[in-house]
Amino acid sequence: MAQERISTLLVTPGILPLLRDLIHERTGIFFEETRLDLLQEKIEPLAAAKGCRSCLDYYYLLKYEANGTEDWALLMDALSVQETYFWRESSQIHALANVIAPAWFARNPSSPLRIWSAASATGEEAYSIAIALVEAGWGSHPVQIYGSDGSPSAIAKANAGVYREKAFRTLAEPLRRKYFTPQGSEWALNPEIKSRVKFQRANLLEPEQIDTLARAQVIFCRNVFIYFSAHAIRQTVATFARRMPSGGHLFVGASESLLRLTSDFELREIGDAFVYVRN
């Protein structure tokens, strides 16, 4: 029988929803009423480390303290879902490498194709894109790949480029052997592929942090909107639309839909994948 968790944080009525709304406002991540206990569980260690005795103390810390930037970074680490793997939803990656990239370079042979992995977690998505483009013959063409995430620890892992077995659940073994080197029980990414991706921390709800990134011709923002409210999704996609060039491509997760949330993008089928195209 599982042992019941004992809370050490004083939670007065109404404070968790207040904290939930502050987090939603700053990050887009939304906890339904039925998941407020999960939110409490995630923040308790952070609040304790800061000497907070109550949820209200931690709320004030996030909202008003001078060191708020550091505390928000720690919170993003705690809230982030770093469960991803190479070649995830690979039909979209193949659509980029086999259809979108050829069309771009046919029209713009010397102009860089800019690609942004907007919720790159520990880097598997951005590196999958780099590998796919090299495999498709675009390695010598001007391609700029950027990855970002709100979690500092995720960005650190992405920059390290060292992965455990579970990251390769759908990557063909010949590709793993070609682009990774065994390192104990882990696998280190080829330095040449690593050099093709630049990572930085960015909050999708902070327009000034993503202004330059969102000017990419291709944006992958997959499996992050499932944690956002409809309002936060609209806000984020509107920021993308203001920055992306006409004809730009936006990939979201297979379980995510923007059809009732924006009129700035048109859903199209490219190759074997669906993609939103900027009007």
C-alpha positions in Angstrom: 0.0 0.0 0.0 1.4 3.4 -1.0 2.3 5.6 1.9 0.2 8.8 2.1 2.3 12.0 1.5 2.5 14.3 4.4 2.5 18.0 3.5 4.8 20.4 5.3 3.5 23.5 3.7 0.6 25.4 5.2 -2.1 25.9 2.6 -4.9 28.2 3.5 -8.2 28.2 1.5 -8.1 29.9 -1.9 -4.3 30.2 -2.0 -3.5 27.3 -4.4 -5.9 28.7 -7.1 -4.3 32.1 -6.6 -0.8 30.6 -7.1 -2.1 28.5 -10.0 -3.4 31.6 -11.7 -0.1 33.4 -11.3 1.8 30.5 -12.8 -0.6 30.3 -15.7 -0.2 34.1 -16.3 3.6 33.8 -16.4 4.1 30.5 -18.1 0.9 29.3 -19.8 0.9 26.1 -17.8 -2.6 25.5 -16.3 -3.6 23.2 -13.5 -7.2 22.2 -13.3 -8.9 22.1 -9.9 -8.5 18.3 -9.9 -4.7 18.7 -10.3 -4.0 21.3 -7.6 -2.7 18.6 -5.3 0.0 17.9 -7.9 0.9 21.6 -8.1 1.2 21.6 -4.3 3.5 18.6 -4.4 5.8 20.2 -7.0 6.2 23.5 -5.2 6.6 22.2 -1.6 10.4 21.4 -2.0 11.0 24.8 -3.6 9.0 26.7 -0.9 10.9 24.8 1.8 14.3 25.6 0.3 13.4 29.3 0.5 12.2 29.1 4.1 8.5 29.5 3.2 6.1 28.1 5.8 3.0 28.6 3.8 1.8 28.6 0.2 1.0 32.3 0.6 4.6 33.0 1.5 5.7 31.3 -1.7 3.1 33.2 -3.7 4.5 36.5 -2.5 8.1 35.3 -3.1 7.3 34.6 -6.8 5.2 37.7 -7.3 7.2 40.4 -5.5 10.7 39.3 -4.5 13.8 40.9 -6.2 15.2 37.4 -6.9 12.1 36.4 -8.8 14.0 35.5 -11.9 15.9 32.8 -10.1 12.9 31.5 -8.3 10.9 31.3 -11.6 13.7 29.4 -13.2 13.6 26.8 -10.4 9.9 26.6 -10.7 10.1 26.0 -14.4 12.5 23.1 -13.7 10.0 21.6 -11.3 7.0 22.0 -13.7 8.7 21.0 -16.9 8.0 17.6 -18.5 11.3 16.4 -20.0 9.9 13.2 -21.4 10.8 13.0 -25.1 12.9 10.9 -27.5 14.5 10.9 -30.9 12.4 10.6 -34.0 9.2 11.4 -32.1 6.3 11.8 -34.6 8.8 11.3 -37.3 6.4 11.9 -40.2 6.6 15.7 -39.4 10.4 15.6 -39.4 10.4 13.8 -42.7 8.0 16.4 -44.1 10.5 19.1 -43.2 13.5 17.2 -44.7 11.9 15.8 -47.8 9.4 18.5 -48.8 9.8 21.8 -47.0 13.6 22.0 -47.2 13.8 21.1 -50.9 11.1 23.7 -51.7 12.9 26.4 -49.7 16.3 25.9 -51.3 14.8 25.7 -54.8 13.4 29.2 -54.2 16.2 30.5 -52.0 19.4 28.6 -52.8 21.7 30.8 -50.7 19.3 32.0 -47.9 19.4 30.1 -44.6 16.4 28.0 -43.6 15.7 29.0 -40.0 14.1 26.3 -37.8 13.0 26.7 -34.2 12.3 23.9 -31.8 10.2 26.0 -29.4 9.8 23.5 -26.6 12.9 21.4 -27.1 13.2 20.0 -23.6 16.5 18.0 -23.4 17.2 18.5 -27.1 16.0 15.3 -28.8 13.7 17.1 -31.2 16.1 19.7 -32.4 18.9 17.1 -32.9 16.5 14.8 -34.7 15.8 17.7 -37.1 19.5 18.2 -37.6 20.1 14.5 -38.3 17.2 14.2 -40.7 18.4 17.2 -42.7 21.9 15.8 -43.0 20.5 12.4 -44.0 18.4 14.0 -46.6 21.4 15.7 -48.2 21.0 19.3 -46.8 24.1 19.2 -44.5 26.1 21.6 -46.7 23.2 24.0 -47.1 22.6 27.1 -44.9 20.4 25.8 -42.1 20.0 27.5 -38.8 18.5 25.4 -36.0 17.5 26.8 -32.6 16.1 25.1 -29.6 14.6 26.7 -26.5 12.9 25.7 -23.3 11.8 27.3 -20.1 13.7 24.9 -17.9 17.4 25.7 -17.3 18.2 22.1 -16.4 16.7 20.9 -19.7 18.8 23.4 -21.7 21.9 22.2 -19.8 21.1 18.5 -20.8 20.5 19.5 -24.4 23.8 21.3 -24.6 25.6 18.2 -23.1 24.1 15.9 -25.8 24.4 12.7 -23.7 21.4 10.4 -23.6 20.1 7.2 -22.0 18.6 4.2 -23.7 15.0 5.4 -23.5 15.7 8.3 -25.7 16.3 6.0 -28.7 13.0 4.0 -28.5 12.1 4.9 -32.1 15.5 5.7 -33.7 16.8 3.1 -36.1 19.9 1.4 -34.7 22.0 2.3 -37.8 21.3 6.0 -37.2 22.2 5.6 -33.5 25.5 4.0 -34.4 26.2 6.6 -37.0 25.6 9.7 -34.9 26.2 8.6 -31.3 29.2 7.1 -29.4 28.7 4.7 -26.4 29.7 6.4 -23.2 29.3 4.0 -20.4 25.5 3.3 -20.1 24.8 6.4 -22.2 25.3 7.6 -25.7 27.1 10.9 -26.7 26.0 12.8 -29.7 28.4 13.4 -32.6 30.0 16.9 -32.1 29.3 17.8 -35.7 25.6 17.4 -35.2 25.7 19.2 -31.8 27.3 22.2 -33.5 24.3 22.5 -35.8 21.9 23.5 -33.0 22.0 26.5 -30.7 20.0 26.3 -27.4 18.7 29.1 -25.1 16.2 29.5 -22.4 12.9 31.1 -23.4 9.5 31.4 -21.9 6.9 31.1 -24.7 4.6 33.7 -22.9 7.4 36.4 -22.9 7.3 38.0 -26.4 10.6 39.7 -26.0 12.3 36.3 -25.3 11.0 34.7 -28.4 10.8 37.7 -30.8 13.8 36.7 -32.9 13.3 32.9 -32.6 9.7 33.2 -33.9 10.9 34.8 -37.2 11.9 31.3 -38.3 10.4 29.8 -41.5 9.7 26.6 -39.5 8.6 26.2 -35.9 8.2 23.0 -34.1 6.0 23.5 -30.9 4.9 20.0 -30.2 3.3 18.5 -27.1 3.5 21.7 -25.0 0.0 23.1 -25.7 -1.5 20.1 -23.9 -0.4 21.8 -20.7 -1.6 25.2 -21.7 -5.0 26.8 -21.4 -6.9 27.8 -24.5 -6.1 31.4 -23.7 -2.4 30.8 -23.4 -2.4 28.8 -26.6 -4.1 31.7 -28.5 -1.6 34.2 -26.9 1.4 32.1 -27.9 0.2 31.3 -31.5 -0.6 35.0 -32.0 3.0 35.9 -31.1 4.2 33.3 -33.6 1.9 34.7 -36.3 3.1 38.2 -35.8 6.8 37.2 -36.3 6.6 34.3 -38.8 6.9 35.1 -42.5 4.0 34.3 -44.7 4.1 30.7 -45.8 6.0 29.7 -42.7 5.3 26.2 -41.2 4.2 25.5 -37.7 4.2 21.9 -36.4 2.2 21.0 -33.3 1.7 17.6 -31.6 -0.5 15.0 -33.2 -3.0 15.3 -30.3 -3.1 19.1 -30.5 -5.3 21.3 -32.7 -5.4 25.0 -33.5 -8.5 24.9 -35.7 -10.7 26.8 -33.3 -8.0 28.9 -31.8 -6.5 30.9 -34.7 -7.3 32.1 -38.2 -3.7 33.1 -38.9 -2.7 29.5 -40.0 -4.2 27.1 -42.5 -4.0 23.3 -41.8 -2.4 21.4 -44.7 -1.2 17.9 -45.4 2.5 17.8 -46.4 4.0 14.4 -47.2 2.5 12.2 -44.5 2.1 14.9 -41.9 -0.2 17.8 -41.1 1.2 21.2 -40.6 -0.1 24.7 -40.0 0.9 27.2 -42.7 1.1 30.9 -42.0 -1.4 32.8 -44.2 
